[in-house]
């Protein structure tokens, strides 16, 4: 599970007469604070069951239950609201990245084509100016 500088927690139900790290009755969720955003997954129905039979959550677990809305549901609030924000799925993120890359490629192609057209226009203008100079030099000067 967790390591030094890499925290990862399991939300578990333990008999209060047992050691903190002793045998667990049931694992009802996980909490991973290292991800962005933090991952909080709690089985709401099991949390409601254990709270209903008198389980006392620790302070940290109580905070997680408040975030997920399970504590409000236990207290009898109608339509409890979860304040957990969900990250976009990997597929959505990948699709957005692909779309952004395609748009960037199209933009670069357009800029390159515009620069090339501008360069060709400058060359054509220079060639035309050179041709006008040649015609002016070749034309005989009028003598009076």
Beta strands, then each sheet from edge to edge (+ up, - down):
strand 1: 9-13
strand 2: 26-32
strand 3: 39-42
sheet 1: 1+ 2- 3+
end
